[in-house]
Amino acid sequence: MELERGYRLGKKHCFRMRCLAILLKAEGLSAAKVGERTEMEQHTVSKWLKHAA
């Protein structure tokens, strides 16, 4: 719920995108698919997810 709130109400775009990436990955999407959905590079998504763990 915190990630969903961060995605919807976060003040910084970067923070909102990180929340979205984590939420999409939790739904079972691959880093490549998350990258496609968020228009981010796959290596950026992987890096963010690694730091979130």
LUMBA-353066 format. One record per atom (N, C-alpha, C): y, x, z. Coordinates in steps of 0.1 Angstrom, whole numbers, padded with zeros to 4 digits, always signed. Layout:
residues N
YXZ;...
end
This chain:
residues 53
-0012+0008+0000;+0000+0000+0000;+0013+0009+0000;+0012+0020+0007;+0023+0029+0007;+0026+0035-0007;+0016+0038-0014;+0018+0043-0028;+0024+0032-0037;+0019+0020-0036;+0025+0009-0044;+0039+0007-0040;+0043+0008-0028;+0057+0006-0024;+0065+0018-0029;+0059+0030-0028;+0066+0042-0033;+0069+0041-0048;+0059+0035-0056;+0060+0034-0070;+0071+0023-0073;+0072+0013-0066;+0081+0002-0069;+0095+0005-0063;+0096+0011-0052;+0109+0012-0045;+0114+0027-0043;+0106+0037-0048;+0110+0050-0046;+0124+0053-0053;+0132+0061-0046;+0145+0064-0052;+0145+0074-0063;+0136+0083-0064;+0135+0093-0074;+0124+0089-0084;+0127+0091-0097;+0118+0088-0108;+0105+0097-0106;+0107+0109-0103;+0096+0119-0101;+0086+0114-0091;+0092+0109-0079;+0083+0104-0069;+0076+0091-0073;+0083+0082-0080;+0076+0070-0085;+0065+0074-0095;+0067+0083-0103;+0056+0087-0113;+0044+0094-0106;+0047+0101-0095;+0036+0107-0087;+0028+0096-0081;+0034+0086-0075;+0027+0075-0069;+0019+0068-0079;+0025+0065-0091;+0017+0058-0102;+0005+0066-0106;+0007+0079-0108;-0004+0088-0112;-0016+0087-0102;-0013+0087-0089;-0023+0087-0079;-0030+0073-0079;-0022+0062-0081;-0027+0049-0081;-0037+0047-0093;-0033+0052-0105;-0041+0051-0117;-0054+0059-0115;-0053+0071-0110;-0065+0079-0108;-0074+0072-0098;-0069+0066-0088;-0077+0058-0078;-0085+0047-0085;-0079+0042-0096;-0086+0031-0103;-0097+0036-0112;-0098+0049-0113;-0109+0055-0120;-0105+0061-0133;-0093+0062-0137;-0088+0067-0149;-0089+0083-0148;-0092+0089-0160;-0092+0104-0160;-0078+0109-0160;-0076+0121-0157;-0063+0127-0158;-0057+0126-0172;-0065+0127-0182;-0060+0125-0196;-0055+0111-0198;-0062+0101-0193;-0058+0087-0195;-0045+0084-0186;-0045+0090-0174;-0033+0088-0166;-0021+0094-0173;-0023+0106-0179;-0012+0112-0187;-0007+0104-0198;-0016+0098-0205;-0013+0089-0216;-0004+0077-0211;-0009+0071-0201;-0002+0059-0195;+0012+0062-0190;+0013+0074-0184;+0026+0078-0178;+0035+0087-0187;+0030+0090-0198;+0037+0099-0208;+0039+0113-0201;+0029+0117-0194;+0030+0131-0188;+0019+0139-0194;+0020+0152-0193;+0010+0161-0198;-0002+0161-0188;-0014+0162-0193;-0026+0162-0185;-0025+0172-0174;-0021+0184-0177;-0021+0195-0167;-0011+0192-0156;+0000+0185-0159;+0009+0180-0149;+0003+0170-0139;-0004+0161-0145;-0011+0150-0137;-0021+0157-0128;-0029+0166-0134;-0039+0173-0126;-0033+0181-0114;-0022+0187-0117;-0015+0195-0107;-0010+0186-0096;-0004+0175-0099;+0001+0166-0089;-0010+0160-0081;-0021+0156-0087;-0032+0150-0080;-0038+0161-0071;-0039+0173-0075;-0044+0184-0066;-0036+0185-0054;-0023+0184-0055;-0014+0186-0043;-0014+0174-0035;-0018+0162-0040;-0018+0150-0032;-0031+0149-0024;-0041+0156-0028;-0054+0155-0020;-0053+0162-0007;
end
